[in-house]
Structure formats: structure tokens, C-alpha cells
Amino acid sequence: MKRVLVLTGGGDCPGLNAVIRAIVKRASQEKDWEVLGSIQAFNGVLWEPSEIVRLTPESVRGIHFRGGTILETTNKGGPFSWPVKNNDGTWTTVDRSDEMIRKLQYMGIDCVINIGGDGSQRISKKLFDKGLNIIGVPKTIDNDLSMTDSTFGFQTAVEIATESVDKLVTTAASHNRVFVLEVMGRDAGWIALNAAVAGGAEVCLLPEFPYDIEKVKEKLESRFVNDRGFAVVVISEGAKPKDGQQVFEVSKEVGYENVKLGGIGQKFIEQMKAAGFKHDMRETTLGHLQRGGVPVAYDRVLAAQFGVKAFEMVLNQEYGKMVAYRHPNIISVPLEDAVAKMNFVTMDNDLVKTAMGLGISLGI
Ligand code: F6P
């Protein structure tokens, strides 16, 4: 029997379970393959004792519409930076990648499918360079990977953000207020831009375009006549003012290498008030609500396509590659290219032109 090990790494994302199910269903059509899952990304392999589960068509039945991941996930540590506590109570990290590859050989694993975002695929690339047979499946609600037209989870996040804009519009109009909706988007503003266009926001502030508070103020004031009016601002968590900083806190969690973004919505209100904006403003942060729950049909379909393709890449021994969507096809691209460049919003993007054509201010 040949063995493929599946794992999910990084932040979770609606559609992960649909990918796992698709891999297992496709693999079950082959007589000589079995599918195993590692719990919490590579931790399941590295832990003593290891935590590896057998994935069968029965064990993945009906999970395609469940949010999260049945394999659990982590965005802390990993085989190249495994957290270890020093005698003095401080923490350091060690590289356990060679040991992990030996463990995988010992377990009789022929190939690994790593479902994850840019950080996870960087790990895939480094493991491939060390000789591991590995295939990547891209995942991120931020849609910031450049080699795939889109990633599953993104449409679900946009849907949730858009529904929130719709809800805020009615209360904003009733109270003659400005509502500021902070959405996820660390370095790429795709969720904010799509939700602003779909929800009819007046202002959309993105990490890619540092905003000019005076220009935003001018736009928002134009929405009020004799103190009556309303507006919705959609702001990415990674947005920042011209000559200003992102709002974040450095995480103290062991092995967590990300900074925690969040709070720019409230900061933006303070900046508007300091700039002399008089109308009532309120802020809502969506946070992880955008990452949980049921994936929309589009994301389930994409996830199913990615899962089936990933297993077919296993059969074709297309190691060192990542599944990608290039309309209308599902293709494979080298991991090296997949992690080389991120997908950011640029001024020449057609959706930016659409937003500007609709009169949405980007604060620039
Ligand atoms: O990368 C996806 C993402 O949801 C970002 O938009 C966000 O900044 C980050 O993950 C949050 O990560 P965590 O779950 O560790 O707070």
C-alpha cells in the first residue's frame, strides 16, 4: 500500500474540509493508496507519540460544508522552527526538519499534501528542497497568492463582509452616522475591496494604498447635507495612513511569528475626529467571523477541484508543485514560483477602476 499524508497549516479557512474530503474520495478510486492525516499541521508527525489518523471515505463523509478543519491547524512553530523551552524559562526554536523527514520515511509515507497559505507553502518548498515528496494546496481568505486566480475561503469571507456592510447601511441611514467596518486583509485588501463594491460602501481603505485623512474627510462630508446623511467605510486591518503605521500588537504566544493586526478602524475614527469631522461615527470589527462557518458553494467547488487535482498530482508524481486555478483550468505550478510573489491590489487592477468608477474613495 502507498501512503499519502494530508495536513492543514496556518490560519483556518472555509473549504479546508471540502479539500480533505475530495482528496480521500479521489484516492479511494485507486486500489493501492491509503490516506493519512497529521493533526495540527506537521505537529502530528513531530509529537511524541505522533498523532496520525487514517482518513477513509466514511470518516470524511458529509464534511464538505463544515467550516474549520477536522485535522486541526496551527500557525505557530513548524518543522523548521520548533519551540523549545530553555532552562531559564525563555523559549528558543530548533530545526527539526531532517528528523521529521526521517520519521515520515519510517512511517512509510510516500508523499505529503500540505494545504496552507504562503507561510505553509514556504515550508513545503523548503521540505521539497530537502528531498521530501510534497505537493501544496493554496488556502487563504486573503486571496494574496499570486499564482492562483483565487483561493477557496475568499468568497465566503467576502460574502460575510458584504452581508455586514448591508446590515450597517440600514442602521447608518437610520441614525445619520458613519459606520466603519474593519475586515481581515493583512497585506492585501481584496476582501475590503470586494465587499466595498458589492455592498456599496462610500470609502474603502486598503493596506496597499496609505490613505490621506483629508481626502477621506472630504468624501464623507459630501455625504451629509444639514447634518443628515450616512456612509459606510470598509477598512482592511492592514490599512495605514500616509506617513503612519499599521495598528498591531506583537504576539507573545510561543512560536507565533505573526504580528496581530487589528484596531485600525477605531484609530481611523480618532484620526477623523482629530481632523475635525463632526458627524457621529461607529466602528465594527469582523475579525475571525470571516474565517468560520459554512463555505459558500463557490469555495466548496474550488476546494473539491483542488483536492481531486492534488491527488492526481500525487499519482503523476508532480512533487514540488502547488495546485492553482487559472481560469478555466485547474493547473499545477512550481512551489518556487508560488511563494516568490504575492497578489496585491494595484492601481491598474480593473476592480480598482470599477470602485473608482462607482465613486468609492480609496483615500488617495
Ligand atoms: O492570513 C489570513 C488571516 O486571516 C489574516 O487576514 C489575519 O491577519 C490573520 O490570518 C489572523 O491570524 P490569527 O488567526 O493568528 O489571528
Residues whose N, C-alpha, C, O or C-beta is under 5 A from the ligand:
A	BS01	F6P	G11 D142 M184 G185 R186 L261
